[in-house]
Amino acid sequence: MLLLHISDTHLGKRQYGLDERETDIYDTFSSLIDEAIKDHVKAVIHTGDLFDVPNPPNNALYHAMKEIMRLRQAGIEFLSIPGDHDTPKRAGEKYPQKILEIAGLRLLNDASIDLEDGGTKVRIFGVKHKPSLLSEQLKDQLRETKPTPGFKNVIMMHQGIREVLPFAYSWQISQGDIPLGFDYYALGHFHTRMLQKFSNGQLGVAGSPDIIREEEIEGYKKNGKGAFLVDLSSGETTVQRINIDIRPQEIVSINSASYKQEIDNLVQEIPVKYKKKPIIHIEINGNPSKYALEYMTKLQEVVLHYRITKYNTEQDQSKGPTMPSNSTVDELIRKFFEGKGYSKQEIDIILEMIKNTDNEASVKESLQKISMGDRNEN
């Protein structure tokens, strides 16, 4: 049995406010569906963040529905779990995937489904995204989730994992919390593809199939973008990378002392190097120059969009206050409240409320925890 593992498609995202980038995201999703039909997979498994926001625009819903119906016509299932971007911000609101159930999508919201093909029986467990406040509940759920004898077993998750995303307060579980014995671990949330042996199976991070953020560029150059083709037919799970042709993005450095020559070189090189007009992220080295910025507009002839991401200038190095280079915003907030005498648990709740200010249900839950803490002290 073949499965196509995709993730973090972020349909509806309009990167840098560009209509072309929204269209790119839809085209990439269509290319993934083309691959699924071409390879005659039994199901497409999507591990979260199907949409960029929980109330996606009509165009995003239309494109998702059109492609899922195309899969259904080919006899292919589309299985999805909710990611953090899919999760509604108000209590009682439905996931956007619920709308797509009429087109054939199956939402595995802490649920499982059985598939059979050519004598191979597969049970797929879907675990919806849970915020950090519910990490202990998530760990309890994972402890109770076990593979089923007589089946090939797949688990789908969309969570921050400490060993993969080691930044402070950006993960909910560690690898040790992941249940053992599954044949394939389908993970979302991380945008750079990764594949490794885990327990007796394979652990695959499908990554985002398009470049959603600048920091993904390095991983894109090393590992490409696309999906994983998972073969569960034989005794050992095999996984093949499927690469998709997407709009390239590149980080370039320009020295303000030689900006004319460097920009002219880019104008000559880019059309030869790329089939699609790329997006260029520019780091400027040297003293600021308005003439360099004006001359840089020549790049508009050969790129879809360019943006200045960093100034490595002498002025930057000699003036102004500096922040600790190895501290995240969360760490700075944590240090501030520690200095005020707050406990670790209280600070965790405060950080969760800051991150979910527009999520009514999450804020209510945080306030209840604070209230319970006050009662316990009294």
C-alpha positions as MATLAB code, in Angstrom:
seq = 'MLLLHISDTHLGKRQYGLDERETDIYDTFSSLIDEAIKDHVKAVIHTGDLFDVPNPPNNALYHAMKEIMRLRQAGIEFLSIPGDHDTPKRAGEKYPQKILEIAGLRLLNDASIDLEDGGTKVRIFGVKHKPSLLSEQLKDQLRETKPTPGFKNVIMMHQGIREVLPFAYSWQISQGDIPLGFDYYALGHFHTRMLQKFSNGQLGVAGSPDIIREEEIEGYKKNGKGAFLVDLSSGETTVQRINIDIRPQEIVSINSASYKQEIDNLVQEIPVKYKKKPIIHIEINGNPSKYALEYMTKLQEVVLHYRITKYNTEQDQSKGPTMPSNSTVDELIRKFFEGKGYSKQEIDIILEMIKNTDNEASVKESLQKISMGDRNEN';
ca = [
       0.000    0.000    0.000;
       1.241    3.446   -0.957;
       0.559    6.651    0.985;
       1.568   10.181    0.017;
       2.568   12.142    3.117;
       2.188   15.918    2.754;
       2.012   18.686    5.334;
       1.947   22.407    6.110;
       0.516   23.513    2.763;
      -0.779   26.801    4.263;
      -3.398   27.312    1.562;
      -4.486   30.942    1.378;
      -1.144   32.391    2.417;
      -0.236   35.502    0.435;
       3.464   35.837    1.152;
       4.669   39.471    1.139;
       1.166   40.506    0.074;
       1.692   39.118   -3.443;
      -1.162   37.580   -5.457;
       1.452   35.520   -7.302;
       2.586   33.890   -4.071;
      -0.964   32.892   -3.139;
      -1.273   31.332   -6.595;
       2.094   29.590   -6.141;
       0.800   27.929   -2.973;
      -2.290   26.643   -4.797;
      -0.195   25.412   -7.743;
       2.135   23.537   -5.378;
      -0.860   21.825   -3.752;
      -2.186   20.848   -7.194;
       1.227   19.388   -8.082;
       1.107   17.215   -4.953;
      -2.327   15.915   -5.946;
      -0.956   15.193   -9.443;
       1.766   13.065   -7.817;
      -0.763   11.150   -5.718;
      -2.863   10.295   -8.773;
       0.178    9.400  -10.884;
       1.545    7.041   -8.222;
      -1.866    5.399   -7.579;
      -1.618    5.873   -3.820;
      -4.308    4.557   -1.511;
      -4.468    7.790    0.491;
      -2.945   11.215    0.920;
      -2.170   11.871    4.586;
      -1.891   15.548    5.538;
      -0.293   16.264    8.924;
      -1.691   19.691    9.712;
      -1.788   23.340    8.656;
      -3.767   22.604    5.532;
      -4.732   26.281    5.653;
      -2.742   29.315    6.763;
      -5.557   30.569    9.012;
      -8.574   28.851   10.634;
     -10.985   31.043    8.642;
      -9.440   30.696    5.161;
     -10.475   32.896    2.226;
     -12.942   31.570   -0.321;
     -10.206   30.981   -2.893;
      -8.356   28.696   -0.491;
     -11.485   26.681    0.289;
     -12.296   26.446   -3.418;
      -8.854   25.150   -4.384;
      -8.792   22.646   -1.514;
     -12.247   21.357   -2.399;
     -11.427   21.089   -6.110;
      -8.279   19.052   -5.517;
      -9.812   16.767   -2.891;
     -12.721   16.034   -5.241;
     -10.161   15.209   -7.929;
      -8.640   12.668   -5.549;
     -12.029   11.165   -4.756;
     -12.726   10.719   -8.463;
      -9.474    8.737   -8.642;
     -10.522    6.604   -5.650;
      -7.926    8.144   -3.300;
      -8.659    9.096    0.315;
      -7.571   12.437    1.781;
      -6.894   12.111    5.516;
      -6.113   15.218    7.568;
      -5.365   16.216   11.156;
      -5.695   19.804   12.430;
      -2.526   21.847   12.859;
      -2.107   24.951   14.987;
      -2.886   27.221   11.997;
      -6.109   25.259   11.364;
      -7.268   25.512   14.981;
     -10.182   27.934   15.533;
      -9.572   30.855   17.871;
     -13.075   30.864   19.358;
     -14.709   28.155   21.415;
     -17.352   26.266   19.445;
     -16.026   27.133   15.983;
     -15.399   24.258   13.582;
     -12.121   23.382   11.943;
     -12.053   24.519    8.293;
     -11.458   20.863    7.327;
     -15.036   20.118    8.453;
     -16.298   22.116    5.475;
     -14.277   19.885    3.166;
     -15.843   16.681    4.458;
     -18.567   17.203    1.863;
     -15.826   16.905   -0.798;
     -14.506   13.677    0.739;
     -11.885   14.812    3.276;
     -11.679   12.662    6.388;
     -10.710   14.583    9.508;
      -8.877   12.409   12.039;
      -9.483   14.511   15.110;
      -7.973   12.177   17.745;
      -9.405    9.264   15.792;
      -8.265    6.338   13.652;
      -9.214    4.802   10.319;
      -8.518    1.416    8.719;
      -7.473    0.997    5.090;
      -6.904   -2.201    3.110;
      -5.244   -2.711   -0.240;
      -3.868   -5.871   -1.855;
      -4.030   -7.808    1.386;
      -2.229   -5.112    3.398;
      -4.231   -3.746    6.321;
      -3.222   -0.347    7.687;
      -4.533    1.458   10.763;
      -3.884    5.205   10.783;
      -4.071    7.156   14.047;
      -4.580   10.929   13.846;
      -3.599   13.168   16.785;
      -4.815   16.759   16.529;
      -2.475   19.607   17.502;
      -2.510   20.513   21.172;
      -1.011   23.716   22.672;
       1.669   23.708   25.350;
      -0.928   24.130   28.099;
      -2.253   20.677   27.231;
       1.143   18.979   26.903;
       0.553   16.681   29.886;
      -2.817   15.634   28.469;
      -1.099   14.989   25.133;
       1.573   12.844   26.797;
      -1.137   10.798   28.554;
      -2.919   10.324   25.228;
       0.270    9.156   23.522;
       0.997    6.691   26.341;
      -2.404    5.118   25.674;
      -1.931    5.020   21.877;
      -0.514    1.660   20.844;
      -0.057   -0.091   17.491;
      -2.599   -2.779   16.614;
      -1.327   -6.336   15.975;
      -2.132   -7.628   12.500;
      -2.001   -4.130   10.974;
       0.643   -1.853    9.572;
       0.364    1.138   11.899;
       0.770    4.844   11.082;
       0.520    7.763   13.496;
      -0.047   11.357   12.338;
       1.021   14.275   14.571;
       1.505   18.046   14.409;
       3.501   18.997   17.516;
       6.732   20.677   18.518;
       9.296   18.021   19.481;
      12.187   19.035   21.690;
      14.942   17.200   19.794;
      13.830   18.637   16.437;
      12.840   22.153   17.548;
      15.046   22.770   20.617;
      14.219   26.447   21.072;
      12.812   27.388   24.457;
       9.044   26.869   24.879;
       8.511   25.930   21.217;
       7.892   22.229   21.855;
       5.275   20.209   23.730;
       6.818   16.710   23.798;
      10.152   14.906   23.525;
      10.973   11.930   21.323;
      10.662    9.774   24.423;
       6.942   10.633   24.579;
       6.285    9.226   21.096;
       4.786    5.703   21.283;
       6.952    2.867   19.989;
       6.117    0.129   17.510;
       4.583    2.107   14.639;
       5.635    1.447   11.061;
       5.499    5.086    9.988;
       5.474    8.279   12.038;
       3.983   11.072    9.903;
       4.911   14.431   11.403;
       3.985   17.996   10.524;
       4.685   21.436   12.031;
       8.393   21.583   11.056;
       8.850   23.124    7.609;
      12.147   21.453    6.661;
      11.973   17.845    5.468;
      13.577   15.155    7.562;
      13.607   11.361    7.482;
      15.100    9.055   10.084;
      14.796    5.580   11.547;
      12.664    5.530   14.698;
      11.755    2.478   16.795;
      11.041   -0.261   14.218;
       9.771    2.135   11.578;
      10.480    5.383    9.755;
       9.843    8.900   11.067;
       9.106   11.410    8.331;
       8.753   15.178    8.615;
       7.202   16.066    5.262;
       7.874   19.787    5.697;
       6.087   22.578    3.883;
       5.996   21.928    0.117;
       6.668   25.604   -0.626;
       8.968   28.126    1.065;
       6.781   29.759    3.691;
       9.514   31.516    5.668;
      12.985   32.816    4.848;
      14.700   30.433    7.305;
      13.523   27.464    5.207;
      15.773   28.404    2.272;
      18.837   26.522    3.531;
      16.813   23.341    4.079;
      15.178   23.739    0.659;
      18.600   23.831   -1.010;
      19.710   20.689    0.831;
      16.532   18.606    0.816;
      14.186   20.130   -1.754;
      10.464   20.641   -1.144;
       7.578   18.270   -1.744;
       6.298   15.088   -0.108;
       7.141   11.550    1.004;
       5.891    8.469   -0.840;
       5.454    5.792    1.842;
       5.347    2.110    0.868;
       3.835   -0.199    3.503;
       3.440   -3.212    1.208;
       6.441   -5.226    2.393;
       7.868   -6.086    5.788;
       9.951   -2.939    6.063;
       8.568    0.557    5.492;
      10.283    2.360    2.622;
      10.054    6.099    2.013;
      10.884    7.999   -1.181;
      11.298   11.764   -1.516;
       9.036   13.430   -4.062;
      10.305   16.862   -5.122;
       8.040   19.596   -6.457;
       9.145   22.416   -8.772;
       8.465   25.628   -6.841;
       9.375   29.292   -7.135;
      12.974   29.624   -5.896;
      14.068   31.938   -3.127;
      17.631   32.945   -2.374;
      19.584   34.986    0.164;
      22.213   37.266   -1.391;
      24.734   39.721    0.066;
      25.472   43.094   -1.524;
      28.371   45.309   -0.481;
      27.438   48.982   -0.520;
      30.949   49.849   -1.764;
      30.527   47.799   -4.951;
      26.733   47.725   -5.254;
      26.559   48.652   -8.967;
      28.701   45.758  -10.147;
      27.039   43.263   -7.837;
      23.508   44.284   -8.818;
      24.412   44.248  -12.527;
      25.805   40.731  -12.076;
      22.564   39.588  -10.455;
      20.496   41.084  -13.275;
      22.571   39.059  -15.753;
      22.726   35.807  -13.761;
      19.178   35.400  -12.444;
      17.360   34.827  -15.800;
      19.937   32.172  -16.692;
      19.830   30.455  -13.321;
      16.064   30.269  -12.748;
      13.066   29.287  -14.865;
      10.690   31.168  -12.572;
      11.328   34.677  -11.333;
      12.704   34.178   -7.821;
      12.243   35.999   -4.547;
      15.522   37.528   -3.320;
      16.338   38.283    0.325;
      19.159   40.842    0.496;
      21.711   41.435    3.214;
      23.573   44.747    2.790;
      27.157   44.965    4.019;
      28.874   48.319    4.608;
      27.631   51.853    5.150;
      24.011   52.663    4.209;
      23.577   54.306    0.802;
      20.401   55.719   -0.723;
      22.062   55.400   -4.137;
      22.451   51.663   -3.626;
      18.769   51.377   -2.711;
      17.756   53.335   -5.806;
      19.999   51.263   -8.064;
      18.618   48.093   -6.551;
      15.288   48.715   -8.292;
      16.921   47.264  -11.442;
      16.284   43.875   -9.851;
      12.571   44.314  -10.544;
      13.304   43.342  -14.164;
      14.348   39.808  -13.192;
      12.742   38.929   -9.824;
       9.184   38.596   -8.605;
      10.073   40.375   -5.387;
      13.129   41.468   -3.443;
      13.392   42.560    0.144;
      16.157   43.796    2.414;
      16.381   41.538    5.440;
      19.515   42.792    7.191;
      21.939   45.708    7.318;
      25.424   44.635    8.400;
      26.650   48.213    8.723;
      29.345   49.967   10.711;
      26.663   52.178   12.224;
      24.760   49.121   13.441;
      27.887   47.839   15.163;
      28.826   51.106   16.852;
      25.499   52.612   17.899;
      22.467   51.732   19.890;
      21.621   49.233   22.621;
      22.166   45.521   22.146;
      20.073   42.571   23.232;
      21.526   39.225   24.309;
      22.146   37.403   21.032;
      21.318   33.991   22.442;
      18.000   34.925   24.087;
      14.559   34.475   22.568;
      11.639   36.776   23.348;
      10.129   34.039   25.515;
      13.353   33.747   27.492;
      13.480   37.520   28.089;
       9.858   37.506   29.288;
      10.592   34.514   31.506;
      13.626   36.223   33.090;
      11.557   39.348   33.747;
       8.819   37.464   35.623;
      11.338   35.298   37.465;
      12.833   38.528   38.775;
       9.361   39.487   40.026;
       9.083   36.241   42.002;
       6.697   34.322   39.751;
       6.895   30.500   39.755;
       7.764   28.447   36.652;
       4.153   27.216   36.373;
       2.777   30.760   36.589;
       5.208   31.985   33.928;
       4.262   29.054   31.633;
       0.614   30.109   31.886;
       1.461   33.778   31.230;
       3.493   32.863   28.114;
       0.663   30.675   26.830;
      -1.821   33.537   27.282;
       0.482   35.935   25.405;
       0.718   33.520   22.484;
      -3.044   32.910   22.381;
      -4.511   36.348   23.096;
      -7.030   35.873   20.279;
      -7.953   32.326   21.320;
     -10.875   32.715   23.696;
     -10.949   29.084   24.815;
      -7.226   28.985   25.556;
      -7.300   32.245   27.536;
     -10.255   31.008   29.600;
      -8.401   27.811   30.379;
      -5.304   29.766   31.422;
      -7.365   32.010   33.710;
      -8.962   28.929   35.280;
      -5.489   27.519   36.016;
      -4.404   30.786   37.604;
      -7.615   30.824   39.652;
      -7.045   27.241   40.807;
      -3.508   28.189   41.853;
      -4.838   31.107   43.930;
      -7.383   28.862   45.667;
      -4.718   26.253   46.438;
      -2.551   28.931   48.078;
      -5.470   30.135   50.186;
];
